[in-house]
Amino acid sequence: MEATERRRVAADRVRAAEDAVAQLKKGLAGVGVTLPSLRVDPVSCAGDEPAPLIDLGRCNIDTALRLCEVLAEKESGHDE
């Protein structure tokens, strides 16, 4: 694979990670959860062949408990 093709593939991977972050933000916002530090991990995008990771970030106790509530509601079927 030549350099131009590698750059295109790398850009596609990063774009896919950015799309995943956008979907996560939208989905979490829909259930009342905001993770301010939700992002694509910049270090994982470095190099010639990036393997982007989604950094869910650190959250405070209230946010963690809200996530637990949402998951419990979903599991019990009360998410409608």
Summary of the structure (lengths in Angstrom):
residues: 80
radius of gyration: 16.3
end to end distance: 48.4
largest distance: 51.9
contacts: 181
relative contact order: 0.15
helix: 59%
strand: 5%
